[in-house]
Amino acid sequence: NRIMQSNKEHQEYFVGLFDVLGFESRLEKLGLDGMLEKYKSLIDLVDSKNAEQDRHREGKFHGAFWLAPINDISNIGIQGVVINEIRGAYGSDSILSWANARLLGIPILTDCENGEKRFVLPSVFCDSFLDICNELMCHAVEIGLPLRGGISMGQSVMDQNKNTYIGKPIVDAARLERYHKFI
């Protein structure tokens, strides 16, 4: 019996927890295959966002994208593409999405005030994560599967290989979702 090791420096994640409104009646009406098709549509949306970001990370820019200033050094004109790898888990009437709370990619070489050169790691941006959460909400309405959700950030264990998702941000997002009286 293996026990999961504790890690005092867990990673920071953006976490979104969404509830399918009227899940029980929709499942009864659509059946298992109908619900599965709707969930596949939402999963495909997340996968397509990740594929788009992979093209950006590889330098294969297609279509519109925007650049964000990095680490308050925009005064010297350094910019970077905002990329967060989005993941998801789907269970019954809950959809969990998350992204590492950091930019992915190569650190940027920049000049310091003292004339030295150093690598600057990108700041935390959640734009692509918020973008996919917005797209999930809108697409879910379009396909007749309205969602209500909450978003949070903090240290978590998000281990997709072991299907283990633990952390205060998940609790916070669930609490936020529950208090909404609207989609």
QUIVEN-V175082 format. One record per residue. RES is the residue in three letters. SS is DSSP state (~ for helix, > for strand, _ for the rest). D_LAST is the distance of its C-alpha to the last C-alpha in Angstrom with 2 decimals. Layout:
res=RES ss=SS d_last=D_LAST
res=RES ss=SS d_last=D_LAST
This chain:
res=ASN ss=_ d_last=43.25
res=ARG ss=_ d_last=41.60
res=ILE ss=_ d_last=39.69
res=MET ss=_ d_last=37.03
res=GLN ss=_ d_last=38.57
res=SER ss=_ d_last=36.96
res=ASN ss=_ d_last=36.34
res=LYS ss=_ d_last=36.43
res=GLU ss=_ d_last=34.93
res=HIS ss=_ d_last=31.66
res=GLN ss=_ d_last=29.68
res=GLU ss=> d_last=26.84
res=TYR ss=> d_last=23.54
res=PHE ss=> d_last=20.14
res=VAL ss=> d_last=17.78
res=GLY ss=> d_last=14.16
res=LEU ss=> d_last=12.96
res=PHE ss=> d_last=10.04
res=ASP ss=> d_last=9.65
res=VAL ss=> d_last=9.70
res=LEU ss=_ d_last=8.36
res=GLY ss=_ d_last=11.62
res=PHE ss=~ d_last=13.70
res=GLU ss=~ d_last=16.95
res=SER ss=~ d_last=17.01
res=ARG ss=~ d_last=15.98
res=LEU ss=~ d_last=18.75
res=GLU ss=~ d_last=21.14
res=LYS ss=~ d_last=20.55
res=LEU ss=~ d_last=20.60
res=GLY ss=~ d_last=22.96
res=LEU ss=~ d_last=23.33
res=ASP ss=~ d_last=24.38
res=GLY ss=~ d_last=21.50
res=MET ss=~ d_last=18.92
res=LEU ss=~ d_last=21.14
res=GLU ss=~ d_last=21.17
res=LYS ss=~ d_last=17.40
res=TYR ss=~ d_last=17.53
res=LYS ss=~ d_last=20.58
res=SER ss=~ d_last=18.81
res=LEU ss=~ d_last=16.32
res=ILE ss=~ d_last=19.43
res=ASP ss=~ d_last=21.38
res=LEU ss=~ d_last=18.97
res=VAL ss=~ d_last=19.57
res=ASP ss=~ d_last=23.25
res=SER ss=~ d_last=23.67
res=LYS ss=~ d_last=22.41
res=ASN ss=~ d_last=24.94
res=ALA ss=~ d_last=27.62
res=GLU ss=~ d_last=27.12
res=GLN ss=~ d_last=27.52
res=ASP ss=~ d_last=30.54
res=ARG ss=~ d_last=32.20
res=HIS ss=~ d_last=31.74
res=ARG ss=~ d_last=33.17
res=GLU ss=_ d_last=36.11
res=GLY ss=_ d_last=36.74
res=LYS ss=_ d_last=35.94
res=PHE ss=_ d_last=33.73
res=HIS ss=_ d_last=32.46
res=GLY ss=_ d_last=30.43
res=ALA ss=_ d_last=28.83
res=PHE ss=_ d_last=28.14
res=TRP ss=_ d_last=28.52
res=LEU ss=> d_last=30.66
res=ALA ss=> d_last=29.92
res=PRO ss=> d_last=32.67
res=ILE ss=_ d_last=33.60
res=ASN ss=_ d_last=34.63
res=ASP ss=_ d_last=35.46
res=ILE ss=_ d_last=38.27
res=SER ss=~ d_last=36.98
res=ASN ss=~ d_last=40.08
res=ILE ss=~ d_last=42.12
res=GLY ss=_ d_last=39.87
res=ILE ss=_ d_last=38.55
res=GLN ss=> d_last=35.16
res=GLY ss=> d_last=33.24
res=VAL ss=> d_last=30.49
res=VAL ss=_ d_last=27.25
res=ILE ss=_ d_last=26.83
res=ASN ss=_ d_last=24.81
res=GLU ss=_ d_last=25.20
res=ILE ss=> d_last=21.81
res=ARG ss=> d_last=21.94
res=GLY ss=> d_last=19.74
res=ALA ss=> d_last=20.18
res=TYR ss=> d_last=18.59
res=GLY ss=> d_last=19.23
res=SER ss=_ d_last=18.15
res=ASP ss=_ d_last=14.44
res=SER ss=> d_last=14.21
res=ILE ss=> d_last=14.33
res=LEU ss=> d_last=16.22
res=SER ss=> d_last=17.07
res=TRP ss=> d_last=19.71
res=ALA ss=> d_last=22.28
res=ASN ss=> d_last=25.51
res=ALA ss=_ d_last=25.30
res=ARG ss=_ d_last=28.18
res=LEU ss=_ d_last=29.19
res=LEU ss=_ d_last=31.02
res=GLY ss=_ d_last=34.28
res=ILE ss=_ d_last=37.71
res=PRO ss=_ d_last=38.57
res=ILE ss=> d_last=39.92
res=LEU ss=> d_last=43.57
res=THR ss=> d_last=44.09
res=ASP ss=> d_last=46.91
res=CYS ss=_ d_last=47.08
res=GLU ss=_ d_last=48.62
res=ASN ss=_ d_last=51.82
res=GLY ss=_ d_last=52.24
res=GLU ss=_ d_last=51.23
res=LYS ss=> d_last=48.73
res=ARG ss=> d_last=45.92
res=PHE ss=> d_last=42.81
res=VAL ss=> d_last=39.56
res=LEU ss=_ d_last=36.51
res=PRO ss=_ d_last=33.28
res=SER ss=_ d_last=30.97
res=VAL ss=_ d_last=27.51
res=PHE ss=_ d_last=24.90
res=CYS ss=_ d_last=21.32
res=ASP ss=~ d_last=20.70
res=SER ss=~ d_last=20.75
res=PHE ss=~ d_last=18.52
res=LEU ss=~ d_last=15.83
res=ASP ss=~ d_last=16.53
res=ILE ss=~ d_last=15.96
res=CYS ss=~ d_last=12.69
res=ASN ss=~ d_last=11.53
res=GLU ss=~ d_last=13.30
res=LEU ss=~ d_last=11.83
res=MET ss=~ d_last=8.18
res=CYS ss=~ d_last=9.88
res=HIS ss=~ d_last=12.39
res=ALA ss=~ d_last=10.35
res=VAL ss=~ d_last=9.01
res=GLU ss=~ d_last=12.71
res=ILE ss=_ d_last=14.13
res=GLY ss=_ d_last=12.24
res=LEU ss=_ d_last=10.65
res=PRO ss=_ d_last=6.83
res=LEU ss=> d_last=5.96
res=ARG ss=> d_last=4.74
res=GLY ss=> d_last=7.75
res=GLY ss=> d_last=10.62
res=ILE ss=> d_last=13.63
res=SER ss=> d_last=17.21
res=MET ss=> d_last=20.77
res=GLY ss=> d_last=24.10
res=GLN ss=> d_last=26.81
res=SER ss=> d_last=25.97
res=VAL ss=> d_last=27.62
res=MET ss=> d_last=25.76
res=ASP ss=> d_last=28.45
res=GLN ss=_ d_last=27.33
res=ASN ss=_ d_last=30.93
res=LYS ss=_ d_last=31.05
res=ASN ss=_ d_last=27.40
res=THR ss=> d_last=27.37
res=TYR ss=> d_last=24.35
res=ILE ss=> d_last=25.13
res=GLY ss=> d_last=24.39
res=LYS ss=~ d_last=23.03
res=PRO ss=~ d_last=20.25
res=ILE ss=~ d_last=18.78
res=VAL ss=~ d_last=19.15
res=ASP ss=~ d_last=17.66
res=ALA ss=~ d_last=14.53
res=ALA ss=~ d_last=14.21
res=ARG ss=~ d_last=14.87
res=LEU ss=~ d_last=12.28
res=GLU ss=~ d_last=9.50
res=ARG ss=~ d_last=10.99
res=TYR ss=~ d_last=11.01
res=HIS ss=_ d_last=7.43
res=LYS ss=_ d_last=7.16
res=PHE ss=_ d_last=3.79
res=ILE ss=_ d_last=0.00
